[in-house]
Amino acid sequence: MTALAERPALNATDRCDRCGAQAYVRVELSSGLELLFCAHHARAYEDKLRDVAASIHDESGQLASMPAAAGDPEA
């Protein structure tokens, strides 16, 4: 068995392949190619992605731990 190289964490420069928003989900295909998705599009395509993915790395949990924006009246 071949060991998979550890992928670096997603960061603010990683963008969704669908809409260009910040990516929180990396989908690696069996071909070795990868797709990046924002949390919204990852959820929208989740069933199809699970069918074709070799692996899915989901960092969307970080969204819940982000501080409120400065001046946000909802905070």
C-alpha contacts under 8 A as a table, 3 or more apart, distances in Angstrom:
res1	aa1	res2	aa2	distance
10	L	14	D	6.22
10	L	23	A	7.10
10	L	24	Y	6.55
10	L	25	V	7.93
10	L	26	R	7.92
10	L	59	E	7.61
11	N	14	D	5.61
11	N	22	Q	7.98
11	N	23	A	7.73
12	A	15	R	7.55
12	A	22	Q	5.97
12	A	23	A	7.57
13	T	22	Q	7.10
14	D	22	Q	5.97
14	D	23	A	5.41
14	D	36	L	7.48
15	R	20	G	5.04
15	R	21	A	5.44
15	R	22	Q	4.62
15	R	23	A	4.70
15	R	36	L	6.61
15	R	37	F	7.09
15	R	38	C	7.40
16	C	19	C	5.63
16	C	20	G	4.62
16	C	21	A	5.27
16	C	22	Q	5.90
16	C	23	A	4.74
16	C	35	L	7.99
16	C	36	L	5.03
16	C	37	F	4.12
16	C	38	C	5.14
17	D	20	G	6.06
17	D	35	L	6.58
17	D	36	L	5.53
17	D	37	F	5.94
18	R	37	F	6.78
18	R	41	H	7.29
19	C	38	C	7.97
20	G	23	A	7.97
21	A	38	C	6.02
22	Q	37	F	7.77
22	Q	38	C	5.76
23	A	26	R	7.59
23	A	36	L	5.74
23	A	37	F	4.88
23	A	38	C	4.24
23	A	39	A	7.09
24	Y	36	L	7.40
24	Y	37	F	6.22
24	Y	38	C	5.24
24	Y	39	A	5.83
24	Y	58	D	6.15
24	Y	59	E	5.01
24	Y	60	S	5.09
25	V	36	L	5.72
25	V	37	F	5.17
25	V	38	C	6.33
25	V	39	A	6.65
25	V	42	A	6.64
25	V	56	I	7.05
25	V	57	H	5.63
25	V	58	D	4.46
25	V	59	E	5.93
25	V	60	S	6.74
26	R	34	E	6.70
26	R	35	L	5.84
26	R	36	L	4.69
26	R	37	F	6.57
26	R	56	I	5.82
26	R	57	H	5.06
26	R	58	D	6.51
27	V	34	E	5.43
27	V	35	L	5.09
27	V	36	L	6.30
27	V	49	L	7.48
27	V	53	A	6.11
27	V	54	A	7.60
27	V	55	S	5.97
27	V	56	I	4.57
27	V	57	H	6.39
28	E	32	G	6.26
28	E	33	L	5.94
28	E	34	E	4.34
28	E	35	L	6.50
28	E	53	A	5.76
28	E	54	A	5.57
28	E	55	S	5.22
28	E	56	I	6.30
29	L	32	G	5.42
29	L	33	L	5.46
29	L	34	E	5.87
29	L	35	L	7.89
29	L	52	V	6.45
29	L	53	A	4.77
29	L	54	A	5.00
29	L	55	S	7.01
30	S	33	L	7.40
30	S	52	V	7.63
30	S	53	A	6.61
30	S	54	A	5.03
37	F	40	H	7.77
37	F	41	H	5.86
37	F	42	A	5.45
38	C	41	H	5.56
38	C	42	A	6.10
39	A	42	A	5.12
39	A	43	R	6.21
39	A	60	S	5.83
40	H	43	R	5.36
40	H	44	A	6.23
41	H	44	A	4.77
41	H	45	Y	6.05
42	A	45	Y	5.37
42	A	46	E	5.52
42	A	49	L	8.00
43	R	46	E	4.96
45	Y	48	K	5.56
45	Y	49	L	6.00
46	E	49	L	5.08
46	E	50	R	6.12
47	D	50	R	5.34
47	D	51	D	6.58
48	K	51	D	5.16
48	K	52	V	6.70
49	L	52	V	5.34
49	L	53	A	5.65
50	R	53	A	5.33
50	R	56	I	7.93
53	A	56	I	6.60
58	D	61	G	7.59
59	E	62	Q	5.95
60	S	63	L	5.63
60	S	64	A	7.96
61	G	64	A	5.80
61	G	65	S	7.30
62	Q	65	S	5.26
62	Q	66	M	6.46
63	L	66	M	5.45
68	A	72	D	6.67
68	A	75	A	6.01
69	A	72	D	5.48
69	A	75	A	7.94
72	D	75	A	5.58
